[in-house]
Amino acid sequence: MWFIGAILGAILAAQMHSGLWIVGLLAGGALGWAMGSRARQLNEERFRAIDGRLTRIEVELGRLAGLRVSGSAGADAAVSRPARAASPTSGEQVSVAEAHGERVVAGERPERDVAVAATAALAGAERSAVARPARVPERAKEPAGESPGERAAGPVVDWLLRGNVMARVGVVILFFGVAFLLKYTYQHVHVPIELRVSGVAFGAVVLLVIGWRLRSRRTGYALALQAGGVGLLYLTIFAALRLFGLLPPGPAFVLLLAVVGLAAALAVLQDARSLAALGAAGGFLAPILASTGAGDHVALFAYYAVLNVGILAIAWFRSWRVLNLLGFAFTFGIATVWGVLRYRPEHFASTEPFLVLFFVIYVAIAVLFSQREPGTVERHIDTTLVFGVPLIAFALQVGLVRDFACGSAWSALAVGAFYLLLARALWSRRGEGQRLVVESFLALGISFTTLAVPLAFDGRWTSAAWALEGAAIVWVGVRQQRLAARAFGVVLQLLAGFFYIDDLGRAAGPWPVLNSVWLGALLLAIAGLFSGWLLQIRRPGLVPAERWLAHALLAWGVVWWVGGGLHEIDRHVPHALRGNAALGLVSASCLAFGWLEQRLNWPAMRVPALALLPAMVVFAVLIPGQATHPFAHAGYIAWPAAFAAHLWLLWRRDGSPGAGHEWLHAAGFWLFAALGAWELAWAIDRWVDGRAAWPLIGWALFPGALLGVLALRGERLGWPVATHLPSYLRSGGVPLAAFLAIWSVVGSFASDGDPWPLSYLPVLNPLDLAQAGALIVVATWYVAVRRLGLWPGDALPLPVAAALAGAAAFFWANSVLLRALHHWAGVPLHFAALAGSDLVQASLSLFWTLIALAAMVLATRRGWRALWLSGAGLLAVVVVKLLLVDLSNAGTLERIVSFVGVGLLMLLIGYLAPAPPVGKGDAR
């Protein structure tokens, strides 16, 4: 009652003033509630009165049946007949009467008995009518929830409350002391210089003598004294030569050579590495500590040459690696400092012979070191000397020849030829006995010979040389199982990369590919990839903390390869073609990586190989900044080639374990659908000159066609679809189905469906047909995945899917209606205009009611209870809309049409489908 009263009150109040409908809604609801309460009260009072009357009648009937006076047989018969007539079908009432018939009240008069009998007869007839409600057909048809009080509230209310609910509602809705002493005394002490120098030399000899005499008792102490004496002798001779001019150069170098020989003899006789090292260190430091800054570089390097000859002489007898490294570090370190601070081009002729001499000395020391190891085959090589000597010497050489045309290239070629000839000579002499050092020299020879090519174009030598040296050192470190060598090789490659980046600002050669920028990056990439592969195949021999280096070096090499290629494209390819040229480079690179994975049994290489698809996604995202559609600027070549490479890589890995490959199939399918839709939409837009709804349709045609083919013929398409059907139909299909569903919704807001140059017809226009087709394709796809037991078909219940399909169809139908009103009635297709249009609101109300009518009638005939309830819910929405929207359109024809049309349709529903059908599982 309150609901009906609210609807009636709202309608009546709106008739008086459109803004008073809410007041009428509340007042009508309150009035309806009051009326219902009053009806229930009247009903209860009436039943109490009837029950009391029936009780009195039963008492009187009992008394009448109990009168058995001997002289009144006729009266007894008269009483008996009415008593039986009063309740002919109620055995219980007869038995009650008979029970009461045993009672005899003396003195009652016959007239009273007759009156009681008549009254009982009348009451019995009334009682029988009340006692047989189940026999009345009209009441049997009433809803079970209808109370008798509703039937007793008057004829108008009784009419409103009778019948089915639908009909009723149808209506209403993050060292030095000595050197310092010499200098100090030179500046402050006025003692004859000859005396000072002689005193220092005498002290050095004293140290040597004491040390020699103590060699067998206190070896360590004796060696320290001897080393100090040798160092003082070096320092004294050099000071007499350079500081004081007491000795001419010839005698000075003879003395220096004698000291070198003395130190070498002492060290060899006592097998004292420390003596040799200390003596050498003193000798190298002497000119530095005693220098005044105005010395001659020829004398300095000649002095160092004498020292290095002494180290070479010791290396002939002893394999003292510490001494070798000490001499190497001092010689090339001091030479580098001098070169940076003092070198001038006019010094070339006086410095080049010394550099060559130092280079040859330390190469010879490295060869002697490997030959002095016991056994027929050398166990170790001095990787620091083998690879460090050419690295530092070549760097110094390039500094010397930087003003010569192609000086670096000729130097690299000379060094490469030297190492190749040396490797050949050593192999001919000892063969397998020196395989390791021969292989190292061979690698160096090839590297420097190769390096001569980019250096012939410009001076970008450091990074390439260091990268190749680093790769060679890693190789030797793997062969010798030496962690320090491997680490040094890796660090060297990192430094090479740093120097390369630091040098990028310099000019490069004009030729594409044949320039130092590209070739330098190529050599860095080759060095990194080679080192990563070495560590991968020797992984069991690595320490656990080092194993990640294989992957890091692989990534390092890939980055240099791709980065160098992209830089070359940026320099030499026209701007419009750069994106697709880069895509072609990445596709070819990933194909090469996939081939290397299979050819070299290199599992880690699968990661850069399968990185093609993510790279394709990145290029697809970058397209809008470079072109208007994917096939522009030779994209029609680059993109098909990229997808072919992607499928080839997946085919090579077909059958390999891992769910990631399945997702690669699906993601490739997504990208293919997206790019195809983009290209088709662009083509349609170009054909129709960007007009109307045609370009929007292109975005759904390609994905819809792909999804439809998958759903209908996916099992018969062959590889890769049939082989990986879940990947394509489930993982690949879900995003496409979601896209089509979203497109159907967005399309209704993004376009008015103008089919220019065609005329507009509801449903029979491109946008409406495309939206309907998209929904049908999604439904077909759902049926296919449900049939195959794939998600979401096995997770989404059929009733829920049906409800979603119905909601989508309802939305599409409303879109068709609104577009028709826009084209035929001129209603602007904007929310504000649609919401304020009386025609639109009336049309929606009638249209929704018609949909509800069709749904409820179909549900009644097929026994689909859920569909009937959905239609009833839609009708409830229509009623609320009528009250909240249509009702405010005071005095308009549309409001009249809304209410009359909806009311008539709901009455028709009440006639054809008044109650929900009994579905399966419902109580009957």
Secondary structure, 3 states (H helix, E strand, C coil): CHHHHHHHHHHHHHHHCHHHHHHHHHHHHHHHHHHHHHHHHHHHHHHHHHHHHHHHHHHHHHHHHHCCCCCCHHHHHHHHHHHHHHCCCCHHHHHHHHHHCCCCCCCCCHHHHHHHHHHHHHHHHHHHHHCCHHHCHHHHCCCCCCCHHHHHCCHHHHHHHCCCHHHHHCCCCCCCHHHHHHHHHHHHCCCCHHHHHHHHHHHHHHHHHHHHHCCCCCHHHHHHHHHHHHHHHHHHHHHHHHHCCCCCHHHHHHHHHHHHHHHHHHHHHHCCHHHHHHHHHHHHHHHHHCCCCCCCHHHHHHHHHHHHHHHHHHHHHCCCHHHHHHHHHHHHHHHHHHHHHHCCHHHHHHHHHHHHHHHHHHHHHHHHHHHHCCCCCCCCCCHHHHHHHHHHHHHHHHHHCCCCCCHHHHHHHHHHHHHHHHHHHHHHHHHHHHHHHHHHHHHHHHHHHHHHHHHCCCCCCHHHHHHHHHHHHHHHHHHHCCHHHHHHHHHHHHHHHHHHHHCCCCCCCCCCCCCHHHHHHHHHHHHHHHHHHHHHHCHHHCCHHHCHHHHHHHHHHHHHHHHHHHHHHHHHCCHHHHHHHHHHHHHHHHHHHHHHHHHCCCHHHHHHHCCHHHHHHHHHHHHHHCCCCCCCCCHHHHHHHHHHHHHHHHHHCCCCCCHHHHHHHHHHHHHHHHHHHHHHHHHHHHHCCCCCCHHHHHHHHHHHHHHHHHHHHHHHCCCCCCCCHHHHHHHCHHHHHHHHHHHHHHHHHHCCCCCCCCCCCCCCCHHHHHHHHHHHHHHHHHHHHHHCCCCCCCCCCHHHHHHHHHHHHHHHHHHHHHHHHHHHHCCCCCHHHHHCCHHHHHHHHHHHHHHHHHHHHHHHHHCCHHHHHHHHHHHHHHHHHHHHCHHHCCCCHHHHHHHHHHHHHHHHHHHHCCCCCCCCCCCC
